[in-house]
Amino acid sequence: MRSPGRRALLTLPLLLVAPARADEGVRGPTRPMRLAALGPPVDGVVREVLVVEGQPVQAGAVLIRLVDDVQAARVGLARVSAEAEGELRQAQAQQAEAASVFARTQQAAGRGAATEWELRQARSRLEVAKAAADAAEERRQVERQRLDLEIATQQQMTIRAPFDGVVTRLETVPGATLLRTDRPITVADLRVLEAVLYVPAPLWRRLRLGEGYRLRLSEPVDRVVPARLRHLDPVMDVASGRFRAVFVIDNPDGTLPAGLEAELDTGALPA
């Protein structure tokens, strides 16, 4: 006699995943090829917001500036130290004087008018003066590097555009506190859009990288646009029987919005 558990196991239905058919709809969302949610490299308070939503920006443009009074003072102090030449000029003058004294002592020693001890003393003073001049030059180099560091730190008090694009989102105002984890501004490059579609496996051999295809965009555009196949995911999804394909849509004037649904015209695919 079979146990109840055995009978229950035998009555469970066998679940199978039907493979995707080639005639099924092939749709997916569009997105900007380049999209960046930006935040400050350091915690700080917003001093200026230099852009508005919808504004075109160029790579490197300052979008948000944080309060940097303390850091600006540090840059000024480092600049004064880096540009100070008094110590170096003094050390170089002492080296030149020591070199002159050594040369005269050397000449005197050649005529027998200076002792070997006096010559050694003159040589030692020259070496000390040269070491002092080298040390002054090294300190100046260190101060220049410190200035570069302070300037780099000051530049962290700004949020800049990473590429040419449009400000699509802005969620901060002057006086607001920003943390390094905040992302108050988003920049998108809409000149090229990507459509990410999940295509039935039977269509794998009918697609070619770099070839042109037709995609229909959803409302409010509702028209067919040309696209180029940029990527075919070499790993199939077993559960759905599909693979990921990325199509590129040129949008140089930015008239096509991102986020629309795109549908591949499978009827136009080569057999």
Sequence and secondary structure as in RCSB ss.txt:
>XXXX:A:sequence
MRSPGRRALLTLPLLLVAPARADEGVRGPTRPMRLAALGPPVDGVVREVLVVEGQPVQAGAVLIRLVDDVQAARV
GLARVSAEAEGELRQAQAQQAEAASVFARTQQAAGRGAATEWELRQARSRLEVAKAAADAAEERRQVERQRLDLE
IATQQQMTIRAPFDGVVTRLETVPGATLLRTDRPITVADLRVLEAVLYVPAPLWRRLRLGEGYRLRLSEPVDRVV
PARLRHLDPVMDVASGRFRAVFVIDNPDGTLPAGLEAELDTGALPA
>XXXX:A:secstr
   HHHHHHHHS         TTS  EEEEEEEEEEEE  SS EEEEEE   TT EE TT EEEEE  HHHHHHH
HHHHHHHH  HHHHHHHHHHHHHHHHHHHHHHHHHTTSS HHHHHHHHHHHHHHHHHHHHHHHHHHHHHHHHHHH
HHHHHTTEEE SSSEEEEEE   TT EE TT   EEEEEEEEEEEEEEEEGGGGGG  TT EEEEEE TTT EEE
EEEEEEE SS BTTTTEEEEEEEEE TT  S TT EEEE GGGS  
